[in-house]
Amino acid sequence: MARNKSGLKLLKKLQRLCQWLFVGFFVSSLFAVLLFRWVPVPITPLMLIRCAQQAGRGEQLRLRHHWVRLSEMSPNMPIAVMASEDQRFLEHHGFDTQAIKDAVAERMNGGRRRGGSTISQQTAKNVFLWPASSWLRKGLEAYFTCLIEVFWSKERIMEVYLNSIEMGDGIYGAEAVAQWHFGCTSAQLSKANCALIAATLPNPLRFSSKTPSGYMLKRQTWIMRQMRYIKWDE
């Protein structure tokens, strides 16, 4: 009888602990989302992971990241990434169901594996989570995607995305890649520059906007054609 009572007490303590952990996570995540609605994101989990990987290989740390406002970037930059990554960005509420269906159908038909992640989902992952894929990470990604879609504007999501996304080895954001790969500011990037940067985003460590391959140049041309159909009024 005493063992049963002690077991029930332990179970209640665990339940209270889980409840407090849930409340703590919800409050802290909501606070972070509201904070970054106005405050620039200083560093992301991926930046820290990449630095740790560099240190583990005995390399000099490379972290090039310069936050600028969206209005200070070339207007072609958001158009290029929408053309490349998420053409329905302005229409959906965080999740592009059509892109997900297309990705699943292509995979089931034996095609290549491709993601259906939107710019909103990528932003949520870049800012709040880690890059390794798992069901837990995907669930949290969906949760943070919903939060930023509710509390941030599309312009803010795009601004955070273009300042936080990996764009090369140790390079994060439009301003850093403009300086290191093109020798200019993000405001001075041409339409062709922006399309080339966007072309590398599926794998910026494999593809370089500084020394593009023939494949990258073909993708750049395709993205520039698609940019004509993207409407973006900041």
Backbone as CSV, one residue per row, in Angstrom:
resi,resn,N_x,N_y,N_z,CA_x,CA_y,CA_z,C_x,C_y,C_z
1,MET,0.836,-1.214,0.000,0.000,0.000,0.000,0.869,1.261,0.000
2,ALA,1.905,1.229,0.836,2.815,2.379,0.924,3.538,2.586,-0.399
3,ARG,3.893,1.446,-1.048,4.571,1.550,-2.342,3.661,2.185,-3.385
4,ASN,2.374,1.814,-3.350,1.413,2.397,-4.299,1.287,3.901,-4.111
5,LYS,1.232,4.328,-2.844,1.115,5.759,-2.554,2.363,6.515,-3.017
6,SER,3.534,5.931,-2.745,4.775,6.594,-3.171,4.864,6.646,-4.693
7,GLY,4.346,5.573,-5.348,4.345,5.555,-6.803,3.429,6.607,-7.384
8,LEU,2.262,6.788,-6.749,1.319,7.811,-7.207,1.894,9.209,-7.014
9,LYS,2.575,9.419,-5.873,3.203,10.722,-5.609,4.269,11.032,-6.656
10,LEU,5.072,10.016,-6.989,6.113,10.202,-7.990,5.501,10.521,-9.351
11,LEU,4.410,9.809,-9.679,3.738,10.050,-10.957,3.179,11.462,-11.032
12,LYS,2.591,11.942,-9.923,2.046,13.304,-9.891,3.159,14.339,-10.036
13,LYS,4.314,14.054,-9.398,5.452,14.979,-9.513,5.943,15.046,-10.955
14,LEU,5.994,13.895,-11.598,6.420,13.868,-12.992,5.432,14.605,-13.890
15,GLN,4.151,14.444,-13.592,3.125,15.148,-14.367,3.260,16.659,-14.199
16,ARG,3.462,17.097,-12.955,3.639,18.541,-12.703,4.898,19.059,-13.391
17,LEU,5.965,18.242,-13.354,7.213,18.646,-14.014,6.999,18.803,-15.513
18,CYS,6.304,17.841,-16.117,6.022,17.907,-17.554,5.167,19.125,-17.894
19,GLN,4.202,19.403,-17.023,3.348,20.572,-17.241,4.158,21.863,-17.197
20,TRP,5.050,21.963,-16.195,5.880,23.158,-16.076,6.859,23.283,-17.247
21,LEU,7.397,22.148,-17.693,8.294,22.177,-18.847,7.553,22.626,-20.094
22,PHE,6.327,22.144,-20.259,5.523,22.540,-21.417,5.219,24.036,-21.373
23,VAL,4.793,24.509,-20.205,4.484,25.940,-20.058,5.740,26.774,-20.278
24,GLY,6.868,26.315,-19.711,8.123,27.046,-19.870,8.551,27.129,-21.320
25,PHE,8.418,26.010,-22.044,8.779,26.004,-23.464,7.872,26.938,-24.258
26,PHE,6.571,26.877,-23.990,5.630,27.719,-24.729,5.908,29.198,-24.482
27,VAL,6.107,29.574,-23.228,6.342,30.980,-22.891,7.658,31.465,-23.493
28,SER,8.716,30.664,-23.348,10.030,31.078,-23.862,10.036,31.163,-25.389
29,SER,9.367,30.220,-26.048,9.323,30.255,-27.515,8.504,31.440,-28.006
30,LEU,7.410,31.727,-27.323,6.589,32.882,-27.695,7.364,34.176,-27.477
31,PHE,8.100,34.244,-26.372,8.921,35.428,-26.093,9.976,35.633,-27.178
32,ALA,10.642,34.533,-27.591,11.683,34.634,-28.617,11.098,35.099,-29.948
33,VAL,9.948,34.561,-30.317,9.310,34.952,-31.580,8.923,36.433,-31.545
34,LEU,8.347,36.875,-30.427,7.964,38.282,-30.312,9.197,39.189,-30.288
35,LEU,10.261,38.748,-29.629,11.496,39.539,-29.574,12.071,39.738,-30.967
36,PHE,12.167,38.648,-31.739,12.772,38.733,-33.068,11.830,39.322,-34.109
37,ARG,10.645,39.672,-33.677,9.771,40.422,-34.580,10.368,41.800,-34.857
38,TRP,11.129,42.327,-33.884,11.738,43.651,-34.034,13.261,43.633,-33.955
39,VAL,13.822,42.736,-33.176,15.266,42.725,-32.914,15.984,41.849,-33.936
40,PRO,17.108,42.312,-34.498,17.876,41.465,-35.419,18.336,40.170,-34.746
41,VAL,18.342,39.086,-35.501,18.795,37.797,-34.975,20.321,37.809,-34.991
42,PRO,20.976,37.798,-33.828,22.439,37.944,-33.795,23.190,36.711,-34.268
43,ILE,22.655,35.518,-33.969,23.336,34.275,-34.321,22.302,33.154,-34.336
44,THR,22.546,32.126,-35.125,21.607,31.016,-35.226,22.283,29.718,-34.792
45,PRO,21.487,28.685,-34.485,22.079,27.392,-34.124,23.017,26.854,-35.200
46,LEU,22.659,27.027,-36.494,23.513,26.517,-37.564,24.874,27.209,-37.563
47,MET,24.897,28.509,-37.306,26.173,29.224,-37.239,27.067,28.623,-36.159
48,LEU,26.489,28.340,-34.996,27.254,27.754,-33.897,27.734,26.351,-34.250
49,ILE,26.872,25.573,-34.898,27.241,24.211,-35.304,28.389,24.243,-36.307
50,ARG,28.308,25.133,-37.287,29.371,25.238,-38.286,30.696,25.656,-37.627
51,CYS,30.635,26.568,-36.682,31.857,26.985,-35.975,32.448,25.819,-35.189
52,ALA,31.590,25.032,-34.551,32.056,23.862,-33.801,32.700,22.848,-34.746
53,GLN,32.119,22.662,-35.932,32.686,21.746,-36.921,34.043,22.237,-37.395
54,GLN,34.176,23.535,-37.614,35.447,24.100,-38.036,36.512,23.917,-36.956
55,ALA,36.121,24.180,-35.721,37.049,24.012,-34.606,37.468,22.551,-34.463
56,GLY,36.503,21.635,-34.656,36.801,20.208,-34.561,37.780,19.741,-35.618
57,ARG,37.779,20.412,-36.769,38.722,20.077,-37.845,40.017,20.858,-37.729
58,GLY,40.124,21.681,-36.679,41.338,22.475,-36.474,41.461,23.640,-37.428
59,GLU,40.344,24.102,-37.977,40.354,25.202,-38.933,40.113,26.535,-38.232
60,GLN,40.478,27.598,-38.903,40.176,28.928,-38.394,38.676,29.168,-38.500
61,LEU,38.107,29.762,-37.457,36.660,29.977,-37.449,36.271,30.997,-38.515
62,ARG,35.200,30.669,-39.241,34.692,31.552,-40.292,33.226,31.830,-40.010
63,LEU,32.918,33.073,-39.677,31.536,33.470,-39.413,31.348,34.892,-39.933
64,ARG,30.846,34.983,-41.150,30.631,36.287,-41.792,29.140,36.545,-41.845
65,HIS,28.718,37.519,-41.074,27.280,37.771,-40.933,27.087,39.247,-40.623
66,HIS,26.396,39.939,-41.504,26.157,41.379,-41.332,24.667,41.647,-41.555
67,TRP,23.979,41.989,-40.488,22.526,42.220,-40.586,22.242,43.566,-41.248
68,VAL,21.354,43.551,-42.230,20.871,44.795,-42.831,19.361,44.698,-42.973
69,ARG,18.708,45.835,-43.001,17.257,45.837,-43.179,16.900,45.431,-44.605
70,LEU,15.715,44.904,-44.756,15.261,44.465,-46.076,15.261,45.621,-47.065
71,SER,14.916,46.804,-46.591,14.869,47.988,-47.455,16.254,48.406,-47.940
72,GLU,17.308,47.893,-47.284,18.674,48.224,-47.672,19.267,47.202,-48.640
73,MET,18.514,46.169,-48.960,18.968,45.155,-49.920,18.434,45.488,-51.311
74,SER,19.039,44.888,-52.300,18.504,45.002,-53.651,17.088,44.445,-53.682
75,PRO,16.138,45.123,-54.304,14.768,44.604,-54.391,14.693,43.299,-55.177
76,ASN,15.760,42.981,-55.916,15.789,41.730,-56.663,16.062,40.519,-55.770
77,MET,16.603,40.764,-54.555,16.995,39.641,-53.708,15.792,38.833,-53.226
78,PRO,14.763,39.440,-52.627,13.599,38.642,-52.231,12.882,38.006,-53.418
79,ILE,12.855,38.696,-54.553,12.202,38.145,-55.737,12.937,36.907,-56.225
80,ALA,14.273,36.951,-56.191,15.076,35.819,-56.654,14.866,34.588,-55.780
81,VAL,14.845,34.766,-54.448,14.687,33.591,-53.588,13.262,33.044,-53.651
82,MET,12.281,33.907,-53.863,10.921,33.398,-54.064,10.835,32.610,-55.365
83,ALA,11.458,33.124,-56.422,11.441,32.425,-57.708,12.103,31.065,-57.598
84,SER,13.148,30.985,-56.793,13.911,29.748,-56.659,13.329,28.789,-55.633
85,GLU,12.919,29.322,-54.466,12.599,28.482,-53.321,11.109,28.350,-53.008
86,ASP,10.318,29.396,-53.294,8.941,29.389,-52.772,8.102,30.421,-53.534
87,GLN,7.627,30.038,-54.701,6.926,30.998,-55.556,5.552,31.380,-55.016
88,ARG,5.020,30.609,-54.080,3.725,30.943,-53.484,3.888,31.527,-52.079
89,PHE,5.051,32.067,-51.793,5.347,32.605,-50.462,4.310,33.621,-49.995
90,LEU,3.896,34.513,-50.867,2.957,35.568,-50.489,1.511,35.071,-50.393
91,GLU,1.260,33.861,-50.861,-0.100,33.335,-50.895,-0.412,32.377,-49.751
92,HIS,0.580,31.572,-49.348,0.308,30.562,-48.319,0.497,31.140,-46.911
93,HIS,0.137,30.354,-45.922,0.258,30.755,-44.522,1.314,29.925,-43.799
94,GLY,2.401,29.684,-44.489,3.519,28.967,-43.886,3.796,27.622,-44.503
95,PHE,2.754,26.988,-45.070,2.909,25.654,-45.638,2.313,25.619,-47.035
96,ASP,3.105,25.201,-48.010,2.648,25.105,-49.386,2.189,23.672,-49.632
97,THR,0.897,23.429,-49.463,0.372,22.062,-49.568,0.578,21.489,-50.968
98,GLN,0.513,22.329,-51.982,0.702,21.833,-53.345,2.131,21.356,-53.553
99,ALA,3.102,22.115,-53.032,4.505,21.719,-53.164,4.781,20.417,-52.416
100,ILE,4.133,20.248,-51.254,4.295,19.010,-50.482,3.732,17.830,-51.262
101,LYS,2.534,18.014,-51.842,1.922,16.941,-52.643,2.797,16.586,-53.843
102,ASP,3.349,17.606,-54.497,4.197,17.356,-55.665,5.450,16.591,-55.273
103,ALA,6.047,16.960,-54.114,7.257,16.293,-53.648,6.988,14.834,-53.309
104,VAL,5.857,14.581,-52.654,5.488,13.210,-52.292,5.211,12.379,-53.542
105,ALA,4.475,12.957,-54.491,4.141,12.242,-55.729,5.396,11.913,-56.523
106,GLU,6.318,12.868,-56.601,7.557,12.641,-57.348,8.388,11.541,-56.705
107,ARG,8.414,11.537,-55.372,9.171,10.517,-54.655,8.547,9.131,-54.849
108,MET,7.225,9.057,-54.797,6.539,7.774,-54.951,6.689,7.219,-56.369
109,ASN,6.880,8.103,-57.337,7.057,7.676,-58.725,8.514,7.394,-59.064
110,GLY,9.348,7.360,-58.019,10.755,7.024,-58.227,11.627,8.189,-58.603
111,GLY,11.102,9.401,-58.491,11.896,10.583,-58.817,12.838,10.942,-57.694
112,ARG,13.570,12.033,-57.907,14.528,12.466,-56.896,13.810,12.960,-55.659
113,ARG,14.485,12.870,-54.538,13.917,13.357,-53.289,14.110,14.865,-53.200
114,ARG,13.034,15.589,-53.041,13.143,17.039,-52.898,12.192,17.505,-51.808
115,GLY,12.547,18.604,-51.211,11.753,19.103,-50.102,10.602,19.976,-50.572
116,GLY,9.629,20.149,-49.690,8.528,21.046,-49.983,8.502,22.194,-48.993
117,SER,9.676,22.484,-48.387,9.739,23.517,-47.356,9.568,24.900,-47.944
118,THR,8.790,25.721,-47.275,8.596,27.107,-47.687,9.673,27.986,-47.065
119,ILE,9.714,29.237,-47.489,10.642,30.196,-46.890,10.319,30.380,-45.411
120,SER,9.035,30.348,-45.058,8.644,30.468,-43.652,9.183,29.298,-42.842
121,GLN,9.078,28.076,-43.366,9.589,26.899,-42.665,11.108,26.957,-42.539
122,GLN,11.778,27.370,-43.596,13.236,27.468,-43.546,13.678,28.522,-42.532
123,THR,12.925,29.609,-42.457,13.249,30.655,-41.480,13.086,30.136,-40.059
124,ALA,11.982,29.439,-39.805,11.747,28.865,-38.478,12.872,27.919,-38.095
125,LYS,13.279,27.071,-39.030,14.360,26.118,-38.768,15.685,26.837,-38.534
126,ASN,16.008,27.812,-39.391,17.293,28.503,-39.289,17.448,29.250,-37.976
127,VAL,16.380,29.897,-37.537,16.473,30.786,-36.372,16.326,30.040,-35.048
128,PHE,15.438,29.060,-34.992,15.090,28.462,-33.702,15.543,27.012,-33.510
129,LEU,15.960,26.329,-34.585,16.185,24.894,-34.478,17.526,24.474,-35.070
130,TRP,17.765,23.174,-35.083,18.996,22.602,-35.597,18.727,22.020,-36.985
131,PRO,19.779,21.788,-37.801,19.563,21.367,-39.189,19.239,19.895,-39.388
132,ALA,19.695,18.993,-38.514,19.487,17.556,-38.723,17.998,17.226,-38.771
133,SER,17.632,16.374,-39.729,16.220,16.046,-39.921,15.769,14.947,-38.965
134,SER,14.619,15.140,-38.347,13.994,14.140,-37.484,12.529,14.521,-37.331
135,TRP,11.714,13.586,-36.843,10.298,13.884,-36.643,10.122,14.963,-35.579
136,LEU,10.969,14.945,-34.549,10.886,15.981,-33.503,11.190,17.341,-34.102
137,ARG,12.269,17.418,-34.882,12.643,18.699,-35.486,11.546,19.198,-36.418
138,LYS,10.970,18.294,-37.201,9.922,18.695,-38.133,8.665,19.171,-37.395
139,GLY,8.359,18.523,-36.267,7.211,18.954,-35.478,7.426,20.337,-34.893
140,LEU,8.617,20.572,-34.353,8.942,21.892,-33.804,9.005,22.941,-34.909
141,GLU,9.486,22.537,-36.072,9.534,23.454,-37.211,8.132,23.920,-37.582
142,ALA,7.177,22.995,-37.598,5.791,23.353,-37.901,5.241,24.311,-36.842
143,TYR,5.581,24.048,-35.585,5.118,24.893,-34.482,5.656,26.323,-34.631
144,PHE,6.964,26.454,-34.861,7.555,27.794,-34.988,7.113,28.476,-36.283
145,THR,6.862,27.695,-37.314,6.349,28.278,-38.557,4.994,28.934,-38.325
146,CYS,4.131,28.252,-37.589,2.818,28.823,-37.270,2.972,30.112,-36.463
147,LEU,3.894,30.112,-35.500,4.083,31.296,-34.661,4.554,32.498,-35.478
148,ILE,5.556,32.298,-36.332,6.062,33.462,-37.067,5.061,33.932,-38.116
149,GLU,4.266,33.024,-38.647,3.237,33.443,-39.598,2.153,34.268,-38.906
150,VAL,1.910,33.990,-37.628,0.907,34.740,-36.864,1.451,36.094,-36.419
151,PHE,2.683,36.105,-35.909,3.195,37.309,-35.257,4.125,38.159,-36.127
152,TRP,4.639,37.610,-37.221,5.497,38.380,-38.099,4.765,38.664,-39.408
153,SER,5.144,39.743,-40.052,4.641,40.016,-41.395,5.459,39.214,-42.400
154,LYS,4.968,39.119,-43.623,5.733,38.451,-44.668,7.057,39.175,-44.919
155,GLU,7.035,40.496,-44.808,8.262,41.265,-45.001,9.289,40.924,-43.929
156,ARG,8.820,40.767,-42.679,9.741,40.433,-41.601,10.304,39.021,-41.771
157,ILE,9.464,38.078,-42.166,9.934,36.720,-42.416,11.015,36.736,-43.492
158,MET,10.777,37.479,-44.560,11.756,37.566,-45.641,13.042,38.238,-45.155
159,GLU,12.909,39.281,-44.357,14.089,39.986,-43.847,14.952,39.063,-42.989
160,VAL,14.322,38.327,-42.086,15.072,37.399,-41.230,15.692,36.292,-42.074
161,TYR,14.936,35.779,-43.021,15.436,34.718,-43.899,16.685,35.177,-44.644
162,LEU,16.622,36.346,-45.261,17.737,36.825,-46.076,18.931,37.263,-45.252
163,ASN,18.750,37.438,-43.958,19.875,37.777,-43.086,20.468,36.561,-42.386
164,SER,19.740,35.447,-42.360,20.160,34.301,-41.554,20.569,33.076,-42.348
165,ILE,20.103,32.965,-43.572,20.341,31.737,-44.328,21.802,31.600,-44.727
166,GLU,22.279,30.353,-44.729,23.648,30.051,-45.142,23.763,30.263,-46.646
167,MET,24.775,31.038,-47.059,24.953,31.354,-48.473,26.354,31.037,-48.978
168,GLY,27.111,30.299,-48.180,28.468,29.915,-48.556,29.202,29.404,-47.338
169,ASP,30.452,29.046,-47.505,31.259,28.522,-46.407,31.537,29.626,-45.389
170,GLY,30.834,29.570,-44.253,31.012,30.591,-43.225,30.331,31.898,-43.551
171,ILE,29.475,31.897,-44.561,28.812,33.126,-45.014,27.308,32.999,-44.776
172,TYR,26.735,33.987,-44.095,25.313,33.949,-43.740,24.672,35.292,-44.073
173,GLY,23.685,35.257,-44.915,22.938,36.468,-45.224,23.396,37.170,-46.488
174,ALA,22.500,37.988,-47.015,22.726,38.666,-48.293,23.879,39.662,-48.247
175,GLU,24.005,40.374,-47.129,25.074,41.376,-47.047,26.448,40.727,-47.055
176,ALA,26.599,39.657,-46.299,27.900,38.977,-46.226,28.283,38.372,-47.571
177,VAL,27.327,37.707,-48.246,27.664,37.092,-49.533,27.936,38.157,-50.588
178,ALA,27.250,39.282,-50.506,27.516,40.378,-51.451,28.947,40.882,-51.291
179,GLN,29.373,41.062,-50.038,30.715,41.576,-49.784,31.801,40.579,-50.162
180,TRP,31.610,39.301,-49.787,32.664,38.310,-49.964,32.699,37.696,-51.360
181,HIS,31.574,37.626,-52.043,31.545,36.991,-53.357,31.456,37.978,-54.515
182,PHE,30.929,39.185,-54.243,30.724,40.124,-55.343,31.412,41.469,-55.121
183,GLY,31.996,41.668,-53.956,32.728,42.900,-53.692,31.855,44.139,-53.673
184,CYS,30.617,44.001,-53.199,29.701,45.133,-53.137,28.798,44.970,-51.926
185,THR,27.873,45.882,-51.733,26.882,45.744,-50.676,25.666,45.003,-51.223
186,SER,24.797,44.558,-50.337,23.593,43.852,-50.793,22.669,44.776,-51.585
187,ALA,22.752,46.084,-51.336,21.933,47.039,-52.091,22.394,47.140,-53.541
188,GLN,23.673,46.822,-53.792,24.249,46.963,-55.129,24.177,45.686,-55.953
189,LEU,23.642,44.630,-55.394,23.541,43.373,-56.136,22.634,43.538,-57.346
190,SER,23.075,43.048,-58.483,22.270,43.112,-59.702,21.248,41.981,-59.709
191,LYS,20.355,42.019,-60.653,19.374,40.948,-60.812,20.079,39.617,-61.055
192,ALA,21.114,39.640,-61.881,21.866,38.421,-62.183,22.579,37.899,-60.934
193,ASN,23.157,38.799,-60.138,23.813,38.400,-58.883,22.828,37.711,-57.952
194,CYS,21.666,38.320,-57.795,20.648,37.781,-56.883,20.177,36.409,-57.339
195,ALA,19.983,36.251,-58.645,19.557,34.965,-59.181,20.624,33.904,-58.963
196,LEU,21.886,34.277,-59.080,22.979,33.329,-58.876,23.069,32.915,-57.412
197,ILE,22.898,33.864,-56.497,22.883,33.537,-55.061,21.734,32.578,-54.765
198,ALA,20.564,32.882,-55.286,19.388,32.033,-55.056,19.595,30.630,-55.620
199,ALA,20.344,30.536,-56.710,20.594,29.235,-57.336,21.398,28.303,-56.444
200,THR,22.174,28.856,-55.523,23.025,28.030,-54.658,22.304,27.527,-53.411
201,LEU,21.134,28.083,-53.100,20.518,27.843,-51.794,20.161,26.392,-51.485
202,PRO,19.861,25.550,-52.437,19.634,24.152,-52.041,20.842,23.534,-51.339
203,ASN,22.051,23.976,-51.702,23.266,23.443,-51.076,24.397,24.445,-51.237
204,PRO,24.441,25.498,-50.406,25.439,26.555,-50.573,26.865,26.137,-50.249
205,LEU,27.066,24.960,-49.642,28.421,24.473,-49.405,28.950,23.704,-50.613
206,ARG,28.055,23.222,-51.432,28.448,22.512,-52.654,28.506,23.449,-53.848
207,PHE,27.534,24.364,-53.939,27.461,25.293,-55.056,27.915,26.680,-54.604
208,SER,28.684,27.350,-55.439,29.229,28.661,-55.080,28.748,29.737,-56.048
209,SER,28.322,30.865,-55.469,27.947,32.000,-56.312,29.183,32.794,-56.739
210,LYS,30.332,32.488,-56.117,31.582,33.171,-56.483,32.231,32.502,-57.689
211,THR,32.210,31.178,-57.700,32.782,30.412,-58.812,31.720,29.433,-59.312
212,PRO,30.711,29.917,-60.014,29.575,29.060,-60.409,29.946,28.050,-61.498
213,SER,29.352,26.886,-61.380,29.520,25.858,-62.404,28.539,26.118,-63.545
214,GLY,28.654,25.327,-64.602,27.716,25.455,-65.714,26.289,25.194,-65.275
215,TYR,26.135,24.227,-64.363,24.800,23.920,-63.832,24.218,25.121,-63.098
216,MET,25.051,25.807,-62.306,24.589,26.991,-61.576,24.176,28.104,-62.537
217,LEU,24.919,28.256,-63.608,24.583,29.305,-64.580,23.259,28.998,-65.283
218,LYS,22.988,27.709,-65.516,21.693,27.335,-66.095,20.558,27.624,-65.123
219,ARG,20.787,27.298,-63.844,19.764,27.596,-62.834,19.561,29.101,-62.708
220,GLN,20.635,29.857,-62.784,20.537,31.315,-62.725,19.641,31.833,-63.843
221,THR,19.830,31.320,-65.047,19.018,31.749,-66.186,17.554,31.399,-65.964
222,TRP,17.292,30.194,-65.455,15.910,29.769,-65.184,15.270,30.665,-64.129
223,ILE,16.014,30.971,-63.060,15.477,31.810,-61.986,15.177,33.213,-62.504
224,MET,16.043,33.747,-63.329,15.801,35.087,-63.873,14.532,35.119,-64.715
225,ARG,14.246,34.034,-65.419,12.987,33.974,-66.183,11.794,33.920,-65.228
226,GLN,11.920,33.142,-64.162,10.827,33.024,-63.207,10.585,34.320,-62.439
227,MET,11.609,35.118,-62.267,11.486,36.366,-61.510,10.495,37.333,-62.147
228,ARG,10.269,37.189,-63.436,9.334,38.087,-64.129,7.897,37.891,-63.658
229,TYR,7.619,36.722,-63.072,6.248,36.407,-62.664,6.003,36.623,-61.165
230,ILE,7.033,37.054,-60.443,6.916,37.259,-58.995,6.563,38.718,-58.711
231,LYS,5.495,38.925,-57.978,5.097,40.271,-57.584,5.519,40.496,-56.138
232,TRP,6.303,41.526,-55.900,6.783,41.817,-54.543,6.746,43.315,-54.328
233,ASP,5.871,43.750,-53.457,5.782,45.168,-53.107,6.077,45.278,-51.624
234,GLU,7.304,45.691,-51.324,7.726,45.760,-49.918,6.945,46.833,-49.173
